[in-house]
Amino acid sequence: MKPIGRVFALAAVLLGSTAHAQARPDQKPFFDLYKELVETNTVVDVGSCTQAAGQVAARLKAAGYSDRDITLFSVPEHPKDGGLVAILPGSDARAKPILLLAHIDVVAAKREDWVRDPFKLTEEGGYYYGRGTVDDKAMAAIWADAMIRFKQTGYRPKRTIKLALTCGEETTFAFNGAEWLAKNKPDLIAAEFALNEGGGGRYDKSGKREMLAIQVGEKAAQNFTFTTTNPGGHSSQPVPDNAIYELADAVEAVRRYEFPIRFTDTTRAFFTAVAGAATTPKPMSDAIRTLLANPNDAAADRIVSMDKAMHSTLRTTCVATLLSAGHAENALPQRATANINCRIFPGETVDATLAKLKELAGPKVRVTANTPIRPIGIPPKLDPKITGPMKTLADRYFPGVPMLPSMSTGATDGIFLEAIGIPVYGAPGVFIDSDMGGIHGLNERIRVESLYAGRDYLYDLLKAYAG
């Protein structure tokens, strides 16, 4: 899961009372599924997504799905990085399917660094702790549980519902199941739209539900390498022509450069809502309105860009993340390299970003785009057919909590689906703490009440779309 961009505080409401975890009979099977997922290590090259996918497949079959309804997939080169696609046929062949996407791989977690065992689900102080309790096994469990409940209750949706659980989202060079499905099995996952991670909700620091977000679009992540070379020589006789200095000048040029401001329908709606919020300070609200009218206003840009999340939401960003140089303490450097990590705004291309970086770096620096090269971001439409049911149900489940469209400044597997024409929306419903709940870090956690309330909300949301 990738972070919801921070915005200035919006209207908040007190937490409503919810049923105690597993108080209802239907909650125990869900908890068992969720616990099994969290406690199955799916760190790439350490654990096994294939095992986790097989465990979910067994639960689907126990609920009544046949072998023809479930596709387990992997490739010989990566036998532990498999996933599954499950299909619940709809009653109307003319109605296009819905696709539910979640990744089941997780970021690595060292036991010695954690307070609790990261691969044992622990309930403590109103939270579930464990690696993947949020990212992304909460969503994977909710989607799989919904598919199981639909089958067990005999629910027949009007449109077909598809579930894809994939591996490789958290690791750049791993086998990526979503990418593989998009390239090799596009008909299997074909859908009118997909629901994915990236949306959600946020509590404020006091534990009140502060806001809901629908992710509508994302940036594309792309790495570039800057390389300078030199014959080198003895360090006792330095010369101006130095590989490290040339690289440093190029990196400094990247630091100084601001890519131009761009808006999508999503980010325009997001900034309009932030500017209109009563709690947004006047200098910020005025600056946002100015940028919406004139994206080239430098003074307004400086004010809005003081917020790092807003700065990144406005434009492509590139930043140096790794440096390597020299071969000996007493020798002039023969080679220096830097990794430049870019988050490319939807609609902009890798080639255009590469051209700008080459211009900034100058003729003495070789600039290359690193593999893998991901697809460009294609922003979905702010479609009322998608956002309307989300808002209607949110008003019932989370009354008074504002809902905003957002563009992820990170990246998800949704970008591979958008490349083959499937619009992807990050679904709201599951709230996390304002400190991001340890996602990708130590002691990842989710509030117990958030998990169960989000499960109920998303179950009803699927029925609203499918019915």
HELIX and SHEET records of a PDB file:
HELIX    1   1 GLN A   27  GLU A   39  1                                  13    
HELIX    2   2 CYS A   49  ALA A   62  1                                  14    
HELIX    3   3 ASP A   67  ASP A   69  5                                   3    
HELIX    4   4 ARG A  111  ASP A  113  5                                   3    
HELIX    5   5 LYS A  137  GLN A  152  1                                  16    
HELIX    6   6 GLY A  177  ASN A  184  1                                   8    
HELIX    7   7 PRO A  186  ILE A  189  1                                   4    
HELIX    8   8 ALA A  243  ARG A  256  1                                  14    
HELIX    9   9 ASP A  265  GLY A  276  1                                  12    
HELIX   10  10 LYS A  282  ALA A  293  1                                  12    
HELIX   11  11 ALA A  298  VAL A  304  1                                   7    
HELIX   12  12 LYS A  308  LEU A  314  1                                   7    
HELIX   13  13 VAL A  350  ALA A  361  1                                  12    
HELIX   14  14 PRO A  384  TYR A  397  1                                  14    
HELIX   15  15 GLY A  414  GLU A  418  1                                   5    
HELIX   16  16 MET A  436  GLY A  438  5                                   3    
HELIX   17  17 VAL A  448  ALA A  466  1                                  19    
SHEET    1   A 9 ILE A  70  VAL A  75  0                                        
SHEET    2   A 9 HIS A  78  LEU A  88 -1                                        
SHEET    3   A 9 ILE A 161  THR A 166 -1                                        
SHEET    4   A 9 ILE A  98  HIS A 103  1                                        
SHEET    5   A 9 PHE A 193  ASN A 196  1                                        
SHEET    6   A 9 VAL A 424  GLY A 426  1                                        
SHEET    7   A 9 ARG A 209  GLU A 218 -1                                        
SHEET    8   A 9 GLY A 200  TYR A 203 -1                                        
SHEET    9   A 9 PHE A 431  ILE A 432  1                                        
SHEET    1   B 8 ILE A  70  VAL A  75  0                                        
SHEET    2   B 8 HIS A  78  LEU A  88 -1                                        
SHEET    3   B 8 ILE A 161  THR A 166 -1                                        
SHEET    4   B 8 ILE A  98  HIS A 103  1                                        
SHEET    5   B 8 PHE A 193  ASN A 196  1                                        
SHEET    6   B 8 VAL A 424  GLY A 426  1                                        
SHEET    7   B 8 ARG A 209  GLU A 218 -1                                        
SHEET    8   B 8 MET A 403  SER A 408  1                                        
SHEET    1   C 3 THR A 122  GLU A 124  0                                        
SHEET    2   C 3 TYR A 127  TYR A 129 -1                                        
SHEET    3   C 3 ARG A 445  ARG A 447 -1                                        
SHEET    1   D 4 THR A 317  ALA A 325  0                                        
SHEET    2   D 4 ARG A 335  ILE A 344 -1                                        
SHEET    3   D 4 ALA A 220  THR A 229 -1                                        
SHEET    4   D 4 ARG A 366  ALA A 369 -1                                        
SHEET    1   E 2 GLY A 233  HIS A 234  0                                        
SHEET    2   E 2 ALA A 331  LEU A 332 -1                                        
END                                                                             
